[in-house]
Amino acid sequence: MPGLTITFTDEELAALRGFARREQVSMKAYAHDTVVGRIQQEALREGYRRLRAELSAEEGQRIRAAAGASAARIAAEVGG
């Protein structure tokens, strides 16, 4: 499995060590889980953005269709 070497300052490493200790896992496991969690979070955000854009486009089409129907109805009433 591919690996990665990460350089930390003394303060960053101490913080990582403290977080891992509180979670009762190794620093390697804590760092891995934190990175994977961030990857999953970004994937969810991107999925939300795509879904929101799709729904916004559909809503825009419904609004334009409704506005067109209303305009046609008003034109018929005024003209008739």
C-alpha positions in Angstrom: 0.0 0.0 0.0 1.4 3.4 -0.9 2.6 5.6 2.0 3.4 9.2 2.7 6.0 10.9 4.9 4.8 14.1 6.5 6.9 16.7 8.2 5.5 18.4 11.3 6.8 21.1 13.6 7.4 20.1 17.2 4.2 21.9 18.2 2.2 20.2 15.4 3.6 16.8 16.3 2.8 17.4 20.0 -0.8 18.3 19.1 -1.1 15.2 16.9 0.2 13.0 19.7 -2.3 14.5 22.1 -5.3 14.1 19.8 -4.3 10.5 19.1 -3.8 9.8 22.8 -7.3 11.1 23.5 -8.8 8.9 20.8 -6.7 6.0 22.1 -5.3 5.3 18.6 -1.8 5.5 17.1 -0.7 8.8 15.6 -0.6 7.0 12.2 -4.2 5.8 12.6 -5.4 9.3 13.8 -3.7 11.1 10.9 -5.0 8.5 8.4 -8.6 8.8 9.7 -8.5 12.6 9.8 -7.3 12.8 6.1 -9.8 10.1 5.0 -12.6 12.0 6.8 -11.7 15.2 5.0 -11.7 13.4 1.7 -15.2 12.0 2.4 -16.4 15.5 3.6 -15.2 17.1 0.4 -16.9 14.3 -1.7 -20.2 15.0 0.1 -19.8 18.7 -0.4 -19.2 18.3 -4.1 -22.2 15.9 -4.4 -24.3 18.5 -2.6 -23.1 21.3 -5.0 -24.0 19.2 -8.0 -27.4 18.2 -6.7 -28.1 21.8 -5.7 -27.2 23.1 -9.2 -29.3 20.4 -10.8 -32.3 21.2 -8.6 -31.8 25.0 -9.1 -31.8 24.5 -12.9 -35.0 22.4 -12.7 -36.6 25.0 -10.4 -35.6 27.8 -12.8 -37.3 25.9 -15.6 -40.5 25.5 -13.6 -40.5 29.2 -12.7 -40.0 30.2 -16.3 -42.7 27.8 -17.5 -45.1 29.2 -14.8 -44.3 32.8 -15.7 -44.9 32.0 -19.4 -48.3 30.4 -18.6 -49.2 33.4 -16.4 -48.1 35.9 -19.1 -50.2 34.0 -21.7 -53.2 34.0 -19.4 -52.9 37.7 -18.7 -52.4 38.5 -22.4 -55.6 36.4 -23.2 -57.6 38.3 -20.5 -56.4 41.7 -21.7 -56.8 40.9 -25.4 -60.1 39.1 -24.9 
